Amino acid sequence: MAAANEGKGCGTANCHAVGDKWSLAAEVEVNYPNHPPVNADSLYEDCLRCHKTGKLAFGPILHKGHYKEGDNHFTSNPDNNCQSCHQIDLTTGVFGVVYAK
């Protein structure tokens, strides 16, 4: 796949590695204390079982978290932007999530 941001971007597996401070499980535990427990090795795809569409769709939740005002790990790095998480397939025009570098 030829992507507009080939070689760029963190990808969910790289920025949110299992066991680190920004892992999915750690983020949920800190930011959503009433959320059911999340396995330590859970990934983006696992969340889509409940958060694919509707009121609790994952896209708006993630955008709100990454672009919140105040002390923000994501926006404090000037290299982070939409292409840190998303890519566009130049062949098909499909816009998607980067899972790894």
N, C-alpha and C positions, 0 to 999 in steps of 0.2 A: 504494500500500500504506500503510495506517495502521499505524504502528509505535509500540510502547510508549515507545521512546526517540527518537522523531522529532526530528531536529536535534541530537541528542547523539551522543557517540561519535566516536572518532577514525577508525575505518575503516582497514582494512589498507593501502589505497593512500595514506592521509594520514600515518599514523604510521610506516609503513615505506616511505617514498618511495624510488624508484630513485636510487642515488647517495649517499644520506645514511648517517650512522653506524649507523642502525637498519634499513637495507635488508635484505631477505631474504638477499641474497648476502653481505653483510657479517656478518650474524648467523651464518649457516652457517659461513663461513670461520673466525670466532673461536671459536664454540662446538662445532663438529663438524669438526675438522681432517681426519678420515678420510673425510668425505662427498665424493662426486663433485662436481666443480665445478658451481656454480650460475650461470646467466647473470645479468648485472647487472640486467636488466629482468624477471627472474622475479617472479611474483606467487603469492599463496596458492593459486590454482587449479592452477598448474603443479606444486606439490608433491603434489597429490592423485593424480597419476598413480601414484606409488609409496606415498603415505602416506594413502590413503583409509580403509583398515581394517587390522585385524590388529595384530600386535606393534608395528609402527612407525606406527600411526595418528597423524595430525597433531594431532588434538585434545589428547590427553594430553601430547604433546611441547610444544605451545604453552602449555598451562596450567602445566606444570612450569616453563617458562621465564619466564612472566609473574608467577608467584607464588612464585618461589624465595626462600629466606631470604637475609639479608645485603644487600649493596649491590645494590639492584634498581631500575632506572630506572622500571619500570612502577608498582610499589607505593609508590615514594617520592613520587609525585604523588597527593595525597588525592582528586583528582577522578577518578582511574582506578578502574574497577570492571568488573564483568561486562558492563555496557552500553557500555563503551568499545569492545568488539569484537563484541558480540552484540545482536540486536534480536528482538523478538517481533512478528509480524504480528497485530494485534488482530482482524483479520477471520477469519483462518484458524487462528490459534494456533501457526503454524509458527515455530520458534525457529531463527535462522540467524546468519550472520556478516555484519557491516557491512563493505562493500567501500569505501565512501567516505562523506563527510558528506553 
